Amino acid sequence: METEPGKRINIRYKCRLDDGRVYLVGEHNTLEFVVGAGRVPTALEQGLMGMTRGDHRVIRVPASEANLFPFPLGSHFAFSTDRAPGVAYDFGPGLGGDVSLSLGRRDYREPLPADQDVFFEIEMLSVEAA
């Protein structure tokens, strides 16, 4: 069955920017939605048309639409110069020793740059009637 408006699809995806940085979206980087429901950017939906289970494709989503994608909480750049979201190391004397690790908020999401297109590397997992 081919992807077309009204079909329920499930995709696995990985995102990267023009400059090659990878945007990590979690271990289960999958998304299920009905095509044409307006849940994802128009450019992504158009790029998915005609795909069938097992197909792979790279789809460019312009910067103007990239923030319309429902990136999960915890998304961040793989090679960011900042420390990983939600993790902080405090150095200094403390009750438990010289170093303590604190886990921060889990609702963190590193923003995408406003001026870069996002390339979605897609694997089509399923296409079904909605």
Secondary structure as the mmCIF struct_conf table of DSSP 4:
data_model
#
loop_
_struct_conf.conf_type_id
_struct_conf.id
_struct_conf.beg_label_comp_id
_struct_conf.beg_label_asym_id
_struct_conf.beg_label_seq_id
_struct_conf.end_label_comp_id
_struct_conf.end_label_asym_id
_struct_conf.end_label_seq_id
TURN_TY1_P TURN_TY1_P1 PRO A 5 GLY A 6
STRN STRN1 LYS A 7 LEU A 17
TURN_TY1_P TURN_TY1_P2 ASP A 18 ASP A 19
BEND BEND1 GLY A 20 GLY A 20
STRN STRN2 VAL A 22 LEU A 24
TURN_TY1_P TURN_TY1_P3 GLU A 27 HIS A 28
STRN STRN3 THR A 30 VAL A 34
TURN_TY1_P TURN_TY1_P4 VAL A 35 GLY A 36
BEND BEND2 ALA A 37 VAL A 40
HELX_RH_AL_P HELX_RH_AL_P1 THR A 42 LEU A 48
TURN_TY1_P TURN_TY1_P5 MET A 49 GLY A 50
TURN_TY1_P TURN_TY1_P6 ARG A 53 GLY A 54
STRN STRN4 HIS A 56 VAL A 61
HELX_RH_AL_P HELX_RH_AL_P2 ALA A 63 ALA A 66
TURN_TY1_P TURN_TY1_P7 ASN A 67 LEU A 68
BEND BEND3 PHE A 69 PHE A 69
HELX_LH_PP_P HELX_LH_PP_P1 PHE A 71 PRO A 72
TURN_TY1_P TURN_TY1_P8 LEU A 73 GLY A 74
STRN STRN5 HIS A 76 PHE A 77
TURN_TY1_P TURN_TY1_P9 ALA A 78 PHE A 79
BEND BEND4 THR A 81 ASP A 82
HELX_LH_PP_P HELX_LH_PP_P2 ARG A 83 ALA A 84
TURN_TY1_P TURN_TY1_P10 PRO A 85 GLY A 86
STRN STRN6 VAL A 87 GLY A 94
TURN_TY1_P TURN_TY1_P11 LEU A 95 GLY A 96
STRN STRN7 GLY A 97 LEU A 103
BEND BEND5 ARG A 106 ARG A 106
HELX_LH_PP_P HELX_LH_PP_P3 GLU A 110 PRO A 113
TURN_TY1_P TURN_TY1_P12 ALA A 114 ASP A 115
STRN STRN8 VAL A 118 ALA A 129
#
